[in-house]
Amino acid sequence: MTSKYFGKFLVEKGVISQDSLVDALIEQIANTPPLCQVIYKNKIIATPKIFEAFRFQQDHQVEFMQACISIGAWTKEVQEKVYSVLDEVRKPLGHILVSKGLIDLKKLTMMLDEFLSQLSAPLEGTAVPIPEPVVPEPLLQEVVEIEEIPLADTSEMVEAYQPGILMELEETFEEKKRKIVKVALMLIKDNAAVDPEICKKLFQDIFKIVHTLNGLLGLLALDKLSELLTSMETYLLAILPEIPQRSAEQLLTDTQLLSKGIEMAWSMRTSILEHANEKTFFNELSSQNDFFNLTKTLKG
């Protein structure tokens, strides 16, 4: 598994220059709304606390985030909400590189595929085998049926896991994989109306990540998280043959649904690491309902 960022990967492969990467990153930062604006517009922190943070920032000449931390307004929940919004509004690096003519879209998707293959490589020193994801052309002729898993009573979920298993979960389902799926979904949104073939390739890349994660998490006995990922696989397998015929509106709906899926999977992953079980995530009735409705929709 590599720790390289995609931009650095492109530079090291000689696809773009370091100057081009810096230029693109500067444009990305310039077009990303300020942290305080994201927090205020999305009502992530109450207005009186935002005002208190501004006063602290002015008095102590610190960054806005540091001011929020200092007054106790920056929690783990706030951070997750902020980063989630920023992921949605931040222009993807690949999109900027393509728009500036520094790389064409076909080359970008080829390099993304190579980058993903490195992320999917086995962890050094681990005995957990990684199944080879199969997304071949025959998939376009025949959709593989995946058995639906009924929603189990949450009381039957595994209560606790070995510390080593939690470490495995943290290493195999980490932030890079989540962000790459979100970047791929953004690229699909950008090209839904102009290039179905590129969209199909990106959907295949998403399938590759979800399929690999599902195979690993299945070995960790994470039943409900695996059920969600299986539902995403089912959905992807169903739409892949239809992509050339799907409208731009349908493709946008696909990205929205899959985005909900990866975000719910990430929330479950965070909960498992914090509480060492799957059950805690389902303590709220709303979480049970959201899980049931989403998996049902994905399975069709």
C-alpha positions as CSV (number, residue, x, y, z in Angstrom):
1,M,0.0,0.0,0.0
2,T,1.4,3.3,-0.9
3,S,1.2,6.5,1.1
4,K,1.7,8.8,-1.9
5,Y,-0.8,11.4,-2.9
6,F,-2.2,11.1,-6.4
7,G,-0.6,14.5,-7.4
8,K,2.8,13.4,-6.3
9,F,2.3,10.1,-8.0
10,L,1.6,11.9,-11.3
11,V,4.8,13.9,-10.9
12,E,6.9,10.9,-10.1
13,K,5.5,9.1,-13.2
14,G,6.5,12.1,-15.3
15,V,2.9,12.8,-16.4
16,I,2.9,16.4,-15.1
17,S,5.7,18.6,-13.8
18,Q,6.1,19.7,-10.2
19,D,5.3,23.3,-11.3
20,S,2.1,22.1,-12.9
21,L,1.1,20.3,-9.7
22,V,1.8,23.4,-7.5
23,D,-0.1,25.6,-10.0
24,A,-3.1,23.2,-9.8
25,L,-3.0,23.0,-6.0
26,I,-2.9,26.8,-5.7
27,E,-6.0,27.0,-8.0
28,Q,-7.7,24.3,-5.9
29,I,-7.0,26.2,-2.7
30,A,-8.1,29.5,-4.2
31,N,-11.5,28.0,-5.2
32,T,-12.1,26.4,-1.9
33,P,-14.4,28.4,0.4
34,P,-12.9,29.6,3.7
35,L,-13.3,27.3,6.7
36,C,-15.4,29.9,8.6
37,Q,-17.8,30.2,5.6
38,V,-18.2,26.4,5.4
39,I,-19.0,26.2,9.1
40,Y,-21.5,29.2,9.1
41,K,-23.3,28.3,5.9
42,N,-23.8,24.7,6.9
43,K,-24.7,25.5,10.5
44,I,-22.0,23.2,11.8
45,I,-21.2,25.4,14.8
46,A,-23.7,27.7,16.5
47,T,-23.4,31.4,15.5
48,P,-22.6,32.6,19.0
49,K,-19.6,30.2,19.1
50,I,-18.5,31.4,15.7
51,F,-18.6,35.0,16.9
52,E,-16.6,33.9,20.0
53,A,-14.0,32.2,17.7
54,F,-13.7,35.4,15.6
55,R,-13.0,37.4,18.8
56,F,-10.4,34.8,20.0
57,Q,-8.8,34.8,16.5
58,Q,-8.5,38.6,16.5
59,D,-7.2,38.8,20.1
60,H,-4.6,36.1,19.7
61,Q,-3.7,36.3,16.0
62,V,-4.3,32.6,15.2
63,E,-6.0,30.6,12.4
64,F,-9.8,30.2,12.6
65,M,-9.5,26.4,13.3
66,Q,-7.1,27.0,16.1
67,A,-9.5,29.6,17.6
68,C,-12.3,27.0,17.5
69,I,-10.1,24.5,19.2
70,S,-9.1,26.9,21.9
71,I,-12.7,27.8,22.8
72,G,-13.7,24.1,22.7
73,A,-15.9,24.4,19.6
74,W,-13.8,22.1,17.4
75,T,-15.0,18.5,18.1
76,K,-14.5,15.3,16.2
77,E,-18.1,15.6,14.9
78,V,-17.5,19.1,13.7
79,Q,-14.3,18.1,12.0
80,E,-16.0,15.2,10.1
81,K,-18.8,17.5,9.0
82,V,-16.4,20.2,7.8
83,Y,-14.2,17.7,5.9
84,S,-17.3,16.1,4.3
85,V,-18.5,19.5,3.0
86,L,-15.0,20.5,1.8
87,D,-14.8,17.2,-0.1
88,E,-18.0,18.0,-1.9
89,V,-17.2,21.6,-2.8
90,R,-13.4,21.4,-3.4
91,K,-12.7,21.1,-7.1
92,P,-10.9,17.7,-7.7
93,L,-7.2,18.0,-8.6
94,G,-7.7,15.8,-11.7
95,H,-10.5,18.1,-12.9
96,I,-8.2,21.2,-12.6
97,L,-5.4,19.4,-14.4
98,V,-7.7,18.4,-17.3
99,S,-9.3,21.9,-17.5
100,K,-5.8,23.5,-17.7
101,G,-4.8,21.1,-20.5
102,L,-2.1,19.6,-18.5
103,I,-3.4,16.1,-18.9
104,D,-6.3,14.6,-21.0
105,L,-9.1,12.8,-19.3
106,K,-8.3,9.4,-20.8
107,K,-4.7,9.6,-19.6
108,L,-5.9,10.8,-16.2
109,T,-8.2,7.7,-15.7
110,M,-5.4,5.4,-16.8
111,M,-3.1,6.9,-14.2
112,L,-5.9,6.8,-11.6
113,D,-6.3,3.1,-12.3
114,E,-2.6,2.5,-11.9
115,F,-2.7,4.5,-8.6
116,L,-5.6,2.4,-7.4
117,S,-3.8,-0.8,-8.2
118,Q,-1.0,0.3,-5.9
119,L,-3.5,1.1,-3.1
120,S,-5.0,-2.3,-3.5
121,A,-1.6,-4.1,-3.1
122,P,-1.3,-6.4,-0.1
123,L,0.0,-4.9,3.1
124,E,3.6,-5.8,3.8
125,G,3.8,-8.5,6.5
126,T,0.1,-9.3,6.5
127,A,-1.3,-12.8,5.8
128,V,-4.7,-11.5,4.7
129,P,-5.2,-12.4,1.0
130,I,-6.6,-9.7,-1.2
131,P,-9.1,-11.0,-3.8
132,E,-8.4,-10.0,-7.3
133,P,-11.4,-7.8,-8.4
134,V,-12.8,-8.8,-11.7
135,V,-14.4,-6.2,-13.8
136,P,-14.0,-7.6,-17.3
137,E,-15.8,-6.9,-20.5
138,P,-18.0,-10.0,-20.1
139,L,-19.6,-8.1,-17.2
140,L,-21.2,-6.0,-19.9
141,Q,-23.0,-9.1,-21.3
142,E,-24.1,-10.8,-18.0
143,V,-24.8,-9.3,-14.6
144,V,-23.6,-11.5,-11.8
145,E,-26.3,-12.1,-9.2
146,I,-25.4,-11.5,-5.6
147,E,-27.4,-13.0,-2.8
148,E,-29.3,-10.4,-0.8
149,I,-28.5,-10.5,2.9
150,P,-31.5,-9.8,5.2
151,L,-31.3,-7.0,7.8
152,A,-30.4,-8.9,11.0
153,D,-31.5,-7.9,14.5
154,T,-28.8,-5.6,15.8
155,S,-28.7,-7.6,19.1
156,E,-27.2,-10.5,17.1
157,M,-24.2,-8.4,16.0
158,V,-20.7,-9.2,17.2
159,E,-20.1,-7.3,20.5
160,A,-16.3,-7.0,20.3
161,Y,-13.3,-7.7,18.1
162,Q,-9.6,-8.5,18.7
163,P,-7.4,-5.3,18.7
164,G,-5.5,-6.7,15.7
165,I,-8.7,-6.8,13.7
166,L,-9.5,-3.2,14.5
167,M,-5.9,-2.3,13.3
168,E,-6.6,-4.3,10.1
169,L,-9.8,-2.3,9.5
170,E,-8.0,1.0,10.0
171,E,-5.3,0.0,7.6
172,T,-7.5,-1.5,4.9
173,F,-10.3,1.0,4.9
174,E,-8.5,4.3,5.3
175,E,-9.1,7.9,4.2
176,K,-7.3,7.6,0.8
177,K,-9.7,5.0,-0.4
178,R,-12.7,7.0,0.7
179,K,-11.4,10.2,-1.0
180,I,-10.6,8.4,-4.2
181,V,-14.1,7.1,-4.5
182,K,-15.4,10.6,-3.9
183,V,-13.1,12.1,-6.5
184,A,-14.2,9.4,-9.0
185,L,-17.8,10.3,-8.3
186,M,-17.1,14.0,-8.9
187,L,-15.4,13.3,-12.2
188,I,-18.4,11.3,-13.2
189,K,-20.6,14.3,-12.4
190,D,-18.4,16.5,-14.5
191,N,-18.5,14.1,-17.5
192,A,-22.0,12.6,-17.2
193,A,-23.3,14.6,-20.2
194,V,-20.2,14.3,-22.4
195,D,-18.3,11.1,-22.1
196,P,-20.2,7.9,-21.0
197,E,-17.1,5.7,-21.7
198,I,-15.0,7.7,-19.1
199,C,-17.9,7.4,-16.7
200,K,-18.0,3.6,-17.2
201,K,-14.3,3.4,-16.5
202,L,-14.6,5.5,-13.3
203,F,-17.5,3.3,-12.1
204,Q,-15.3,0.3,-12.7
205,D,-12.6,1.9,-10.6
206,I,-15.2,2.5,-7.8
207,F,-16.3,-1.1,-8.1
208,K,-12.6,-2.3,-7.8
209,I,-12.2,-0.4,-4.5
210,V,-15.6,-1.5,-3.0
211,H,-15.0,-5.1,-4.1
212,T,-11.6,-5.3,-2.6
213,L,-12.8,-3.7,0.7
214,N,-15.7,-6.1,0.8
215,G,-13.4,-9.1,0.4
216,L,-11.2,-7.9,3.2
217,L,-14.0,-6.9,5.6
218,G,-15.7,-10.2,5.0
219,L,-12.6,-11.8,6.6
220,L,-13.0,-9.5,9.6
221,A,-16.6,-10.7,10.3
222,L,-18.0,-7.1,9.9
223,D,-21.3,-8.4,8.7
224,K,-23.3,-5.2,8.4
225,L,-20.5,-3.1,6.9
226,S,-20.0,-6.0,4.4
227,E,-23.7,-6.0,3.7
228,L,-23.6,-2.3,2.8
229,L,-20.6,-2.8,0.5
230,T,-22.2,-5.8,-1.1
231,S,-25.3,-3.7,-1.8
232,M,-23.0,-1.1,-3.5
233,E,-21.4,-3.9,-5.6
234,T,-24.8,-5.1,-6.6
235,Y,-25.8,-1.6,-7.7
236,L,-22.6,-1.1,-9.7
237,L,-22.9,-4.5,-11.4
238,A,-26.5,-3.6,-12.4
239,I,-25.7,-0.2,-13.9
240,L,-22.4,-0.9,-15.6
241,P,-23.9,-2.6,-18.7
242,E,-26.4,0.3,-19.0
243,I,-24.0,3.3,-18.7
244,P,-23.8,4.1,-22.5
245,Q,-27.7,4.3,-22.5
246,R,-28.1,6.1,-19.2
247,S,-29.0,9.8,-19.2
248,A,-26.9,12.4,-17.5
249,E,-29.6,12.8,-14.9
250,Q,-29.5,9.0,-14.2
251,L,-25.7,9.1,-13.9
252,L,-26.0,12.0,-11.4
253,T,-28.6,10.0,-9.4
254,D,-26.1,7.1,-9.4
255,T,-23.3,9.2,-8.0
256,Q,-25.6,10.6,-5.3
257,L,-26.7,7.2,-4.2
258,L,-23.1,5.8,-4.2
259,S,-21.9,8.8,-2.3
260,K,-24.4,8.1,0.4
261,G,-23.2,4.5,0.5
262,I,-19.5,5.3,0.9
263,E,-20.3,8.0,3.5
264,M,-22.4,5.6,5.5
265,A,-19.7,2.9,5.2
266,W,-17.2,5.5,6.5
267,S,-19.5,6.4,9.5
268,M,-19.8,2.7,10.4
269,R,-16.1,2.2,10.1
270,T,-15.5,5.2,12.4
271,S,-18.0,3.8,14.9
272,I,-16.4,0.4,14.9
273,L,-13.0,1.7,15.5
274,E,-14.3,3.9,18.4
275,H,-16.5,1.3,20.1
276,A,-15.0,-2.0,18.9
277,N,-18.4,-3.3,17.6
278,E,-21.0,-2.8,14.9
279,K,-23.9,-2.6,17.3
280,T,-23.2,0.9,18.6
281,F,-23.8,2.4,15.2
282,F,-27.4,1.1,15.2
283,N,-28.3,2.4,18.7
284,E,-30.2,5.2,17.1
285,L,-33.4,4.2,15.3
286,S,-32.6,6.7,12.5
287,S,-29.4,4.9,11.8
288,Q,-31.2,1.6,11.5
289,N,-33.8,3.1,9.1
290,D,-31.1,4.9,7.0
291,F,-29.2,1.6,6.7
292,F,-32.2,-0.4,5.8
293,N,-33.5,2.1,3.2
294,L,-30.2,2.7,1.6
295,T,-29.3,-1.0,1.2
296,K,-32.8,-1.8,0.0
297,T,-32.5,1.0,-2.7
298,L,-29.0,-0.2,-3.7
299,K,-30.2,-3.8,-4.1
300,G,-33.1,-2.6,-6.2
